[in-house]
Amino acid sequence: MVAELSNNDKAMLKAMLTDSGREWDIQQLLDLTGWNDQVHVAGSGKSLSESGLVTVTENHIKLISLDSEGKKALESGLLEERIWNWYLDSEIEGRTMQNLFKYGFDRDEAGPGIGLLKSIGVSLDSGKLVSNDEDRISSIISKRMEFISSISSDSIDSMDLDQELIEHFSGRKGLIAIEERISRTWKLTDKGASIDESVLSHVEMVGELTPELLQGDVWKGLKFKHFDVNAPTKTPTGGRPHPMQALIERIRKVFLEMGFSEIEGNFVQSAGWNMDALYIPQSHPARTMQDTFYLSSPERVDVDERYLDLWSKVHEHGHDTGSRGWGGNFDEDEAQKGLLRTHTTVNTVKHIAENPNAPSRVFGIGRVFRQETIDRTHLPEFHQIEGIIHEENANLPMLISTLKTFYSKMGYDNVRVRPAYFPYTEPSVEVDILWRGEWLELGGAGIFRPEVTEPLGTEWPVCAWGMGLERLAMLVLGLDDIRQLYQPDLEKLARMPIL
Ligand code: PHE
């Protein structure tokens, strides 16, 4: 046990053993040990008491000193004293309020001053101050003044002062200040007192292990300081990536790991690439102003005539796809309206158009825009995790197992798909993950219809998906309100899990 004592602990024990029955205060221990920092006494006192060698007694004391008004009273007298002196100096008939003002007291003083005198027995009789026991009043006032002078130069332990007067003055503004302090004393326990002083010699302890020390054999003979790895400490708050950025980084890593390459695209797109390429009918409700942000600048985004032509054939009658199309007239102006992309599927579709003959596995994490009213689960700007597998033998099981692998790498093992509908996929599925016993919908997926792939110039099937990033972020970060993701509250952000 003694072996576990630090040098400071030993020094303090040694000091206390010089008079083993005594109760020591801080100053005595500082003098005896030669330390000049109270922290050493407090620290060793604590560890010695934890080892049962010392008992610590805490005494709570109140120190009383003069406050600002008290210091003024010390120089020019307490208010009640000054008025009382005027009273004693005045003729009986002259002890009126008017005379008090004339004498030099203003209203701010006269009112409270007379109040104070009334509380010790002075009364007002038809405008005049009267008292039938002047000696008693004089004595009360002089006791108060004595109290004030007794604390004039130093803070005084409240136990050494008149308790009634402390109470009286603490009820008056600015006269006295009360400071609470804890003073400690230390005393050896029987066990502490019986320790043999010879085991308390100072041992050189090594606090830091340096590479130099480790190079030789010297360290083998040394004593090392113990570190308390469980000691409480401040949590460091340095810079860190925003949790959303960290999550995007992690998703990116997972897809790269799975052999996918990353693609990007612009926020501003034509309605044609954002919707017509995906065989979304021009009359579809999602195309209206309520859902889509159409732009006034650029109002128009040109689309290659080749695609306008193909899409109009596919939309009107199905072209060579085997489909009958939506019928009606395809509007090429409508297809060239400028908008903010409503989904990142526009990126994957363009990627196929640019690489129709090259098999590809690509993904992208990007921002999309929809006219949503902001609430607990909706934002007008959010992110999607998009991807495709475009190759000769792409199929539905491949799509499902890819998504399952992705979510399982993200830490979610329970994934299910349900039949769904999108104008551009067949079959279409909705992807759910199990979280705290509930199935949560995270996105859509499917195999692109021939109406989509044929104008793009490919005959291979395409597995495609688009998942919500914010929804996943809420799960990962344990949030129940989507808005919390983007509030610039540094304290909350610092407390979010590191991803
Ligand atoms: N674009 C769809 C959405 O925004 C998701 C999706 C992508 C569905 C690809 C099927 C295929 O919800």
Boltz pocket constraint, residues with backbone or C-beta under 6 A from the ligand:
constraints:
  - pocket:
      binder: B
      contacts: [[A, 342], [A, 343], [A, 344], [A, 345], [A, 387], [A, 422], [A, 425], [A, 429], [A, 443], [A, 444], [A, 445], [A, 446], [A, 464], [A, 465], [A, 466], [A, 467]]
      max_distance: 6.0
